[in-house]
Amino acid sequence: MSTGKWDDLATRLFSAVAMVAVGALGVWLGGLWFHALIAIVVGLMVWELVTMLDTARSKSPMILAVVSALVSMIAIELPASFALPLLLMPSMLGLGRMERGGVTYAVFTAFILLAGYGLMALRDDFGLTWMVWLLLVVVVTDIAGYFAGRLIGGPKLWPRVSPKKTWSGTLAGWAGSAVVALLFASTTRAGFGLIGVSIAVSMASQIGDIAESAIKRRAGVKDSSQLIPGHGGLLDRFDGMLGAALFIVIAGQLIGFPPGSQ
């Protein structure tokens, strides 16, 4: 068997361990520390997005990144009714600074800011347990998809946009999220309805992954940046988390969260 498709595994694992260590510490500490970590990630993601879309590479990437990080830190301290317009401000500010890709920037930046806000609110309002649940669903979806796609292969999910994504990896991600749900359903009051929610979160994370792939393909780049060895940029690594966090923000208003625990 060829080992070529495993060549990047060691680098990916080393970077993943470092990311998990930093992320786990932030999640564990919560509060201001977690808010600051998310704000930094949000700012860097916006920087990556602008540098992909706007080839002029003016001062806009850094300015919009700093604004986005500051907005994230301020918004979480405000009532939601006042936080929402503030979270959309970086999208509006960027429209006039972008020479190209302005609409894509505005929409995806709004997603990034809202997802970051959702992650902070989830940790603040529901505690460590449900933050860990969300992280595990996204991570297991990614890991199961990575290994199943390479070991099983088979038909591609959407080869024109994401040539490495397979249906076997996609289905493995759903199965992995269901296992995570079973673990949490049996140890919390959420009930087994959490299985359906977890699979939907897994799907949302995969959609976030594909959406970021579509942006990269349109921009003609392989990675959003080179910040993380073996993984590309933060958008490459946390695109799935964006989709998952956005889904929780929306679904939580429809079904209550966590399901069955209220």
C-alpha positions as CSV (number, residue, x, y, z in Angstrom):
1,M,0.0,0.0,0.0
2,S,1.3,3.4,-0.9
3,T,2.2,5.6,2.0
4,G,2.0,8.9,0.1
5,K,-1.5,9.7,1.4
6,W,-0.2,9.5,5.0
7,D,2.9,11.7,4.5
8,D,1.3,14.7,6.3
9,L,0.0,12.7,9.3
10,A,2.9,13.4,11.7
11,T,2.8,17.1,11.0
12,R,-0.9,17.2,11.3
13,L,-0.9,15.3,14.6
14,F,1.8,17.6,16.1
15,S,-0.1,20.7,15.2
16,A,-3.4,19.2,16.4
17,V,-1.9,18.4,19.8
18,A,-0.8,22.0,20.1
19,M,-4.2,23.3,19.1
20,V,-6.0,21.0,21.4
21,A,-3.8,22.0,24.3
22,V,-4.4,25.7,23.8
23,G,-8.1,25.2,23.1
24,A,-8.6,22.9,26.0
25,L,-7.0,25.4,28.4
26,G,-9.2,28.2,27.1
27,V,-12.3,26.1,27.3
28,W,-11.4,25.0,30.9
29,L,-10.7,28.5,32.1
30,G,-13.8,30.0,30.5
31,G,-14.8,33.6,31.2
32,L,-12.5,36.3,30.0
33,W,-9.7,33.9,29.0
34,F,-12.0,32.0,26.7
35,H,-13.5,35.2,25.3
36,A,-10.0,36.5,24.5
37,L,-9.0,33.2,22.8
38,I,-12.2,33.3,20.6
39,A,-11.7,37.0,19.8
40,I,-8.1,36.3,18.6
41,V,-9.3,33.4,16.5
42,V,-12.1,35.5,15.0
43,G,-9.7,38.3,14.1
44,L,-7.2,35.9,12.5
45,M,-10.0,34.2,10.5
46,V,-11.2,37.6,9.2
47,W,-7.5,38.4,8.2
48,E,-7.3,35.1,6.3
49,L,-10.6,35.7,4.6
50,V,-9.6,39.2,3.4
51,T,-6.2,38.1,2.2
52,M,-7.8,35.3,0.2
53,L,-10.5,37.5,-1.4
54,D,-8.7,40.8,-1.9
55,T,-5.5,40.4,-3.9
56,A,-4.6,44.0,-3.5
57,R,-3.5,43.1,0.0
58,S,-3.8,46.6,1.4
59,K,-4.0,47.6,5.0
60,S,-7.5,46.2,5.1
61,P,-6.7,42.7,6.4
62,M,-5.1,43.9,9.6
63,I,-7.6,46.7,10.2
64,L,-10.6,44.5,9.7
65,A,-9.0,41.7,11.8
66,V,-8.4,44.0,14.7
67,V,-11.9,45.5,14.5
68,S,-13.4,42.0,14.4
69,A,-11.5,40.9,17.5
70,L,-12.4,44.0,19.4
71,V,-16.1,43.7,18.4
72,S,-16.1,40.1,19.6
73,M,-14.8,41.0,23.0
74,I,-17.3,43.9,23.4
75,A,-20.4,42.1,22.0
76,I,-20.3,39.3,24.5
77,E,-20.5,41.8,27.4
78,L,-23.7,43.4,26.0
79,P,-27.3,42.3,25.9
80,A,-28.0,40.3,22.8
81,S,-30.2,43.0,21.3
82,F,-27.3,45.4,21.2
83,A,-24.6,42.8,20.4
84,L,-26.2,41.7,17.1
85,P,-25.8,45.0,15.2
86,L,-22.3,45.3,16.6
87,L,-21.4,41.8,15.4
88,L,-22.4,42.8,11.8
89,M,-20.4,46.0,11.9
90,P,-17.1,44.5,10.5
91,S,-19.1,43.2,7.5
92,M,-20.4,46.6,6.8
93,L,-17.0,48.3,7.3
94,G,-15.3,45.8,5.0
95,L,-17.6,46.3,2.1
96,G,-16.1,49.7,1.3
97,R,-12.5,48.6,1.7
98,M,-12.6,45.5,-0.5
99,E,-11.5,45.9,-4.1
100,R,-13.0,42.4,-4.9
101,G,-15.0,39.8,-3.1
102,G,-16.9,42.3,-1.0
103,V,-20.2,40.3,-0.8
104,T,-18.5,37.0,0.0
105,Y,-16.5,38.9,2.6
106,A,-19.5,40.5,4.2
107,V,-21.5,37.3,4.4
108,F,-18.7,35.0,5.7
109,T,-17.4,37.6,8.1
110,A,-20.9,37.8,9.6
111,F,-20.9,34.0,10.0
112,I,-17.5,34.2,11.7
113,L,-18.5,36.9,14.2
114,L,-21.9,35.2,15.0
115,A,-20.2,31.8,15.4
116,G,-17.6,33.3,17.8
117,Y,-20.4,34.9,19.8
118,G,-22.3,31.7,19.9
119,L,-19.3,29.8,21.2
120,M,-18.7,32.3,24.0
121,A,-22.4,32.3,24.9
122,L,-22.5,28.5,24.9
123,R,-19.5,28.3,27.4
124,D,-20.9,31.1,29.5
125,D,-24.6,29.9,29.6
126,F,-24.3,26.1,29.6
127,G,-20.9,25.5,31.1
128,L,-18.0,23.2,30.3
129,T,-20.0,20.0,29.6
130,W,-21.8,21.3,26.6
131,M,-18.8,23.1,25.2
132,V,-16.9,19.8,25.3
133,W,-19.9,18.1,23.6
134,L,-19.8,20.5,20.7
135,L,-16.0,20.3,20.4
136,L,-16.1,16.5,20.4
137,V,-18.8,16.3,17.8
138,V,-16.8,18.5,15.4
139,V,-13.5,16.9,16.1
140,V,-14.9,13.3,15.8
141,T,-16.6,14.2,12.6
142,D,-13.4,15.5,11.2
143,I,-11.2,12.6,12.4
144,A,-13.7,9.9,11.3
145,G,-14.1,11.6,7.9
146,Y,-10.3,11.8,7.5
147,F,-9.5,8.2,8.2
148,A,-12.6,6.7,6.6
149,G,-12.1,8.7,3.4
150,R,-8.5,7.5,3.1
151,L,-9.1,3.9,4.2
152,I,-12.4,3.3,2.4
153,G,-12.5,6.0,-0.3
154,G,-15.3,5.7,-2.8
155,P,-17.6,8.2,-4.4
156,K,-16.7,11.9,-3.9
157,L,-19.2,14.2,-2.1
158,W,-18.6,17.2,-4.3
159,P,-15.4,16.8,-6.4
160,R,-15.6,20.1,-8.2
161,V,-15.3,22.0,-4.9
162,S,-13.7,19.6,-2.4
163,P,-12.0,16.7,-4.3
164,K,-10.8,14.9,-1.2
165,K,-14.2,14.7,0.5
166,T,-15.9,11.3,0.1
167,W,-19.3,9.9,1.0
168,S,-17.7,7.3,3.1
169,G,-15.9,10.0,5.2
170,T,-19.1,12.0,5.4
171,L,-21.2,9.0,6.7
172,A,-18.4,8.1,9.1
173,G,-18.6,11.6,10.5
174,W,-22.3,11.3,11.2
175,A,-21.7,7.9,12.8
176,G,-19.0,9.3,15.0
177,S,-21.2,12.2,16.1
178,A,-23.9,9.7,17.1
179,V,-21.5,7.9,19.3
180,V,-20.6,11.1,21.0
181,A,-24.3,11.8,21.5
182,L,-24.9,8.4,23.1
183,L,-22.1,9.1,25.6
184,F,-23.6,12.5,26.6
185,A,-27.2,11.3,26.5
186,S,-26.4,8.6,29.0
187,T,-24.5,10.9,31.4
188,T,-26.7,14.0,31.3
189,R,-30.4,14.9,31.2
190,A,-30.5,15.7,27.5
191,G,-32.0,12.4,26.5
192,F,-31.5,10.4,23.3
193,G,-32.9,13.3,21.2
194,L,-29.4,14.5,21.4
195,I,-28.4,11.9,18.8
196,G,-30.4,13.7,16.1
197,V,-29.1,17.1,17.2
198,S,-25.5,15.8,17.2
199,I,-25.8,14.4,13.7
200,A,-27.3,17.7,12.5
201,V,-24.3,19.5,14.1
202,S,-22.0,17.1,12.3
203,M,-23.7,18.0,9.0
204,A,-23.5,21.7,9.7
205,S,-19.8,21.3,10.4
206,Q,-19.3,19.5,7.1
207,I,-21.3,22.3,5.3
208,G,-19.0,24.9,6.9
209,D,-16.0,22.9,5.7
210,I,-17.3,22.8,2.2
211,A,-18.3,26.5,2.2
212,E,-14.7,27.4,3.1
213,S,-13.4,25.1,0.3
214,A,-15.6,26.9,-2.2
215,I,-14.2,30.3,-1.1
216,K,-10.6,28.9,-1.5
217,R,-11.4,27.5,-4.9
218,R,-12.8,30.8,-6.1
219,A,-9.8,32.6,-4.7
220,G,-7.4,30.1,-6.3
221,V,-5.6,29.1,-3.2
222,K,-4.9,25.8,-1.5
223,D,-5.0,27.0,2.1
224,S,-6.4,30.0,3.8
225,S,-2.9,30.8,5.2
226,Q,0.1,28.9,6.6
227,L,-0.4,29.7,10.2
228,I,-0.8,26.1,11.3
229,P,1.8,23.5,9.9
230,G,0.0,20.6,8.2
231,H,-3.4,22.2,8.5
232,G,-3.0,25.5,6.6
233,G,-4.9,28.3,8.3
234,L,-7.4,28.8,11.1
235,L,-10.2,28.8,8.6
236,D,-9.0,25.5,7.2
237,R,-9.0,24.0,10.7
238,F,-12.1,25.6,12.2
239,D,-14.4,26.0,9.3
240,G,-16.4,23.0,10.6
241,M,-16.7,24.7,14.0
242,L,-18.1,27.8,12.4
243,G,-20.9,25.8,10.8
244,A,-21.6,23.9,14.0
245,A,-21.6,27.0,16.2
246,L,-24.0,28.8,13.8
247,F,-26.3,25.8,13.8
248,I,-26.4,25.7,17.6
249,V,-27.3,29.5,17.7
250,I,-30.2,28.8,15.3
251,A,-31.3,25.4,16.6
252,G,-31.2,26.5,20.2
253,Q,-34.0,28.9,19.5
254,L,-36.2,26.2,17.9
255,I,-35.8,23.2,20.2
256,G,-34.3,24.6,23.3
257,F,-30.8,23.6,24.4
258,P,-29.7,21.2,25.6
259,P,-32.6,19.1,24.2
260,G,-34.7,17.4,26.9
261,S,-32.9,19.0,29.8
262,Q,-35.3,21.8,30.4
